[in-house]
Amino acid sequence: MTTLRTFRLGFGYEQQKLADRVHISPGYLCDLEHGLKKPSRFVAVVIANIFGVKPEIVFPDGYAEKVCRQRAVDTGYRPPETPLPPLVLRCWKCGAVRISYRPTCYVCGAEFETREEEGA
């Protein structure tokens, strides 16, 4: 029997009543009692205050470490500092025109010749 369960039964609390007082679910309280989960520091302090003892006495294994669930993943992509100007690209082989940064024609695959035009 864990220390939390000993305290709960010693003070005459049912799981539902203690869970309501701490504002947690009875299932979570059950997991804490069976040692399946560790409480956050806040929950541990609230429960310990109900029993009038220090949190370390009720939870000798300690608290759960805060884990950030949204970790930044470095993909290596960095957007350009200044956006590139749009280019009007004309294929020398088939004459297709496209505003793009792609160096080859989308129709025939030949390389574009580059010229800057406004209002293309």
GIBEL-V221895 format. One record per backbone hydrogen bond with DSSP energy under -1.0 kcal/mol. NH is the residue of the N-H (numbers start at 1). CO is the residue of the C=O. Records with the same first field share a line. If there is no record, write none. Layout:
NH: CO + CO
This chain:
6: 2
7: 3
8: 4
9: 5
10: 6
11: 7
13: 8
18: 14
19: 15
20: 16
21: 17
22: 18
23: 19
24: 19
29: 25
30: 26
31: 27
32: 28
33: 29
34: 30
36: 31
37: 31
44: 40
45: 41
46: 42
47: 43
48: 44
49: 45
50: 46
51: 47
53: 48
57: 54
58: 54
59: 55
62: 59
64: 39
89: 98
90: 113
91: 96
95: 91
98: 89
100: 87
105: 110
112: 103
113: 90
115: 88
